[in-house]
Amino acid sequence: MPPLLSLKEFLMYIAAFNARDYKLQHSFYHDDLKMVIPDPEIGTLFGSTGIMNHYDLVHADAQETVVPMFVIINENRIFLSMEAYFFYTRATDKAVHSHKVKPGDVIRVKVWAVYDMQDGKMACITCNALGDEFLGEVDVDELITISWSRADDDVKICWKDKGAF
């Protein structure tokens, strides 16, 4: 049986997340979605509304960019290794993983996630943190470029072709 989502379709979801295209992003979600976040302060989010409420708070203070490093897709499960960069536009003592930041600070979080599919949609997303790094004031675009240089070749090829999304 072929996978329910192709690599290109999955990367379309990641691109929608990065672009804050919530309508497209949430079109990939099952009605009964749950998302387990690796930050102990957050835990499990339920449904599209729970995810929106969480990311509304995160993205009020930071611009988040996900770099998909490696993706494996089978019939009903997707594995993603990613590096997420949070560029803070406002000071907060409640940044990701409880860091305290000022405008211009960057945090990198390395995560792997498993997406369990149901009825062709993402029903459960379980994220696991490999580590988080407070990087301070750095050139986030340069770091994103470096991450992309280490990404899997198939991911890079599909991403470069994202104009087809």
C-alpha positions as CSV (number, residue, x, y, z in Angstrom):
1,M,0.0,0.0,0.0
2,P,1.5,3.4,-0.9
3,P,1.9,6.1,1.8
4,L,-1.0,8.4,2.5
5,L,1.2,11.5,2.0
6,S,4.1,11.9,-0.4
7,L,7.3,13.6,0.7
8,K,6.3,16.6,-1.4
9,E,2.9,16.8,0.3
10,F,4.5,16.5,3.7
11,L,6.9,19.3,2.9
12,M,4.0,21.4,1.7
13,Y,2.7,21.0,5.3
14,I,6.1,22.2,6.7
15,A,6.2,25.1,4.3
16,A,2.7,26.1,5.3
17,F,3.8,26.0,9.0
18,N,6.8,28.2,8.2
19,A,4.6,30.7,6.2
20,R,2.0,30.8,8.9
21,D,-0.6,29.6,6.4
22,Y,-2.8,28.1,9.1
23,K,-5.6,27.2,6.7
24,L,-3.3,25.0,4.7
25,Q,-1.4,23.7,7.7
26,H,-4.5,22.7,9.5
27,S,-6.0,21.0,6.5
28,F,-3.5,18.2,7.1
29,Y,-4.9,17.6,10.6
30,H,-7.5,15.0,11.7
31,D,-10.5,16.3,13.6
32,D,-9.3,14.4,16.7
33,L,-5.6,15.5,16.5
34,K,-3.4,15.5,19.5
35,M,0.1,16.9,19.5
36,V,2.7,16.1,22.2
37,I,5.2,18.9,22.6
38,P,8.6,18.2,24.2
39,D,8.5,21.2,26.4
40,P,7.4,20.1,29.9
41,E,5.6,23.4,30.4
42,I,3.3,22.6,27.5
43,G,2.6,18.9,27.3
44,T,-0.2,17.7,25.0
45,L,-2.3,19.9,22.7
46,F,-5.7,18.7,21.6
47,G,-7.3,19.6,18.2
48,S,-6.7,22.4,15.8
49,T,-7.9,24.9,18.4
50,G,-5.4,23.7,21.0
51,I,-2.6,24.0,18.5
52,M,-3.6,27.5,17.4
53,N,-3.8,28.7,21.0
54,H,-0.3,27.4,21.7
55,Y,1.3,28.8,18.5
56,D,-0.5,32.1,18.8
57,L,1.4,32.7,22.1
58,V,4.8,31.4,20.7
59,H,4.5,33.4,17.5
60,A,3.5,36.6,19.2
61,D,7.1,36.8,20.5
62,A,9.1,34.8,17.9
63,Q,9.4,34.0,14.3
64,E,9.8,30.2,14.0
65,T,11.4,28.4,11.1
66,V,11.5,24.6,10.8
67,V,14.2,23.0,8.7
68,P,13.2,19.4,7.9
69,M,16.5,17.5,8.1
70,F,15.3,13.9,7.3
71,V,11.9,12.4,6.6
72,I,10.7,8.8,6.4
73,I,7.2,8.0,5.2
74,N,5.4,4.6,5.2
75,E,1.8,3.6,4.9
76,N,0.4,5.4,8.0
77,R,3.4,6.9,9.8
78,I,5.8,9.7,9.1
79,F,9.1,10.3,10.9
80,L,10.7,13.8,10.9
81,S,14.0,15.0,12.2
82,M,14.0,18.8,12.3
83,E,15.8,21.8,13.5
84,A,13.5,24.7,14.6
85,Y,14.8,28.2,15.0
86,F,13.0,30.8,17.1
87,F,14.1,34.4,16.4
88,Y,12.6,36.5,19.2
89,T,11.2,39.9,18.3
90,R,10.1,40.7,21.9
91,A,11.6,40.1,25.3
92,T,10.0,37.3,27.3
93,D,10.9,35.1,30.2
94,K,8.7,32.4,28.8
95,A,10.6,31.5,25.6
96,V,10.7,27.9,24.4
97,H,12.0,25.5,27.0
98,S,11.8,28.2,29.6
99,H,14.6,30.4,28.3
100,K,14.6,34.1,29.0
101,V,15.3,36.2,25.9
102,K,15.5,39.7,24.6
103,P,14.7,41.0,21.0
104,G,17.2,39.5,18.5
105,D,17.9,36.4,20.5
106,V,17.7,33.0,18.8
107,I,17.0,29.5,20.2
108,R,17.5,26.3,18.2
109,V,15.6,23.2,19.1
110,K,16.5,19.9,17.6
111,V,13.5,17.6,17.5
112,W,12.3,14.3,16.0
113,A,8.6,13.7,15.6
114,V,6.4,10.8,14.6
115,Y,3.1,11.6,12.8
116,D,0.5,8.8,13.1
117,M,-2.0,9.1,10.3
118,Q,-5.7,8.2,10.3
119,D,-8.1,8.6,7.4
120,G,-5.3,10.4,5.4
121,K,-4.8,13.0,8.1
122,M,-2.4,13.6,11.0
123,A,-4.1,12.2,14.0
124,C,-1.2,12.1,16.6
125,I,2.0,14.1,16.4
126,T,4.5,13.1,19.0
127,C,7.5,15.4,19.3
128,N,10.7,14.5,21.2
129,A,13.4,17.0,21.9
130,L,17.0,16.1,21.2
131,G,18.1,19.4,22.7
132,D,17.7,23.1,22.8
133,E,20.3,25.7,22.5
134,F,20.2,29.4,23.5
135,L,22.3,31.0,20.8
136,G,21.9,34.7,21.7
137,E,22.1,37.3,19.0
138,V,23.3,35.5,15.9
139,D,22.5,35.6,12.2
140,V,19.5,33.2,12.1
141,D,19.4,33.2,8.3
142,E,23.0,32.0,8.2
143,L,22.2,29.2,10.7
144,I,19.1,28.1,8.7
145,T,21.3,28.0,5.6
146,I,23.8,25.8,7.5
147,S,21.0,23.5,8.6
148,W,19.8,23.2,5.1
149,S,23.3,22.2,3.9
150,R,23.1,19.2,6.3
151,A,19.6,18.2,5.3
152,D,18.9,14.9,3.5
153,D,19.3,15.3,-0.3
154,D,15.8,14.0,-1.1
155,V,14.3,16.6,1.3
156,K,16.4,19.4,-0.3
157,I,15.4,18.3,-3.9
158,C,11.7,18.3,-3.0
159,W,12.0,21.5,-1.1
160,K,13.6,23.3,-4.0
161,D,10.7,22.2,-6.1
162,K,8.3,23.7,-3.6
163,G,7.1,26.2,-6.2
164,A,4.8,23.3,-7.2
165,F,3.2,23.5,-3.8
